[in-house]
Amino acid sequence: METHTKREWQALVKLFAQHSSLNEMDQLLHVFLTANERDFLVHRYKIVQALLTKKVPQRKIAEELNVSIAKITAGSNELKRTKPAFKQILMERMREER
C-alpha cells in the first residue's frame, strides 16, 4: 500500500532529476537509501536488465541471479505496465551497460 501522495513522489523525482552528475546521484542515493535498499535496487536492476535483454525463461533468470521467481515476476509485471517506447529506451541503455 502506498503511503505517499503523488505530489510527494513528484517532488522526490524532481530532486533526483536535478542531480545529473554520477557523483551527485551516488551521494543522493546514499542519503536516501539504506544499504539494504541499495542492494534491492541493484537486484531489481539486474532482473529488469535480464528480462529486457535475455531471451530466456524467467526461471532461468531466477537461477542465474539467485533470486526467487516471485521477484522476477514482480519485475516482469512492472515491465508489462511500462509504455513500449520507454521500454525500448530502457532496453537500449541497459544493453550499453553490459
N, C-alpha and C positions, 0 to 999 in steps of 0.2 A: 504494500500500500504506500503510495506516495504521500509524503507529509509536507512537501514544499509546494509553493504556488508557482504558477507559470512565470510570473514576474521575477520571483527569486531565482528560478532556474535561468532565465534570460540574463539576469544581472551577472550570474556566475559565468555563463558562456561568454558574455561580453568582456568580462575581466580577463578570461583566458585568451580571447581573441586579440586583446590589446598587447599581448606579450609575444612578439614574433621571433625573438632570438631563442636558440636552443637552450642557452644558459638561463635565461629568464624563465622559460617554460619549465625547465628542470627544477629551478628554485620554487616556483609557484606550486608545482605538483608535490614537492616535499613539504611545503607549508600546509597544504590542504589534505594530503593523503597520508595515512599511516603506512608503514612498511607492508603490512598485510594487504591493504587496499591497493598499493602499487603492484604487489605480486598478483593480485586478482586481475588488474588491468593488463599486465603482461600476459597472463594466461588467456584472457579474452582476446587480446591482440593476436596471439598465436592461433587461437581457434578460428577467428574470423579470417585470418590470412589463409589458413589451410582450407577452409570452406570455399573461399573465393578462388584460390589458385591451384588447388589439387583436385583431380578428378577421381577421388577415392571415396568409399563409403564412410559414413560418419563413425561407425565402429572402429574402422582402421585409424581414423584421425584420433579417436579417444585413446586407442592403444599407443600410437606414436607419441602423443603428448602426455600420456599417463594421467588422464582426467576422466571423469565419469561421462557416460553417454548423455546424462541429463544436462551437463554443461555444454556439450556440443549441440544438443537440441535447442537449448536456450539461445545460443549464438545463431543457430540456423533460423530460428523463429524471428529474431530481430532482423536478420537479413531479408527475410520474406516481407517484412513491413517497410523495407528501405526502397526508395524510388530507384528504378533501374538506372537512370542517368548518374545518380550519386554512387550507386553500387559499382558502376563501371569506373568512375574516377577512383574510388577506393581500391578496386582491384588493380588498376594500373599503378597506383602509388605503392601498394603493398608488393607488387612484383618488383618494382625498382629497389625495394629494401632488401630483397633476397640476395 
